[in-house]
């Protein structure tokens, strides 16, 4: 009978059981091992921030600290993983080649390789470049090559082009890679570590002829640094209260806490007053270029 029917309840008003509460802390997401692995790899690659602090320094629970303090995997394993996820370095991704200091004949051969590999040939360096080809066995201080180093590109001998033309396919790059600075930079990028000038500021004083000021500004930006419009004052309260550190300086050196540089050209007549106080140091442009080529914040002479 109608009088015995239960009143109908709209679906929007129906009661639902409360979701089960998960324990706080590590157990809340321990069920997803894949997510935990991704988080661990991300934090491994992060290392330190500009204040010199690691992810473990920010952890607020014992479980999280124990995870972050686990032994690191071998470098080869880490590099292999990062090279897969880094779209700029994937071998199955788009290739963008650029030559630096090549002869007309070498440029012609590079164009042939671009056609075979269905790659892109760049006339000027941009963010899409993956490979910089140099004519010999040593790195060059050309703008294209230095931008390639700071960007973590493959810096390869021209022999790589010849090998690829012979096999009609993309050969493994490691055999033809320029060692030391270029290789260090590529591995640095694949491990998602900070750029060379991360946390550093540069004031360019005087005139620059050997390496024009516009080129130096591009190099500073490519290296993750910043340009100062005004000359920094060592005794300024603002200067001395900056807490950033230079990531790529040696941990036990005074240079680690030097974050502002006054750069001048060695060959010019401009000689600023010598400064090496606290967070402000004076350095010649040749030192800056050497840092780029070696991918290292080199020590300055006393």
Secondary structure, DSSP 8 states (H G I E B T S, - for coil): -GGGS-----GGG----------SGGGGTTT-HHHHHHHHHHHHHH-B-TTS-BHHHH--SHHHHHHHTS----HHHHHHHHHHH-TTT-TTS--EEEEES--HHHHHHHHHHHHHHT-EE-SS--TT--EEEESSSS----HHHHHHHHTT-EEEETHHHHHHHHHTS---SGGGB-TTHHHHHHHHHHTT---TTTT-EEEE-S--TTTTHHHHHHHHHHTT-EE-SS---TT-HHHHT-----TTS-TTSGGGG--EEEEE-TTSS------EETTEEEEEHHHHHHHHHHTS------
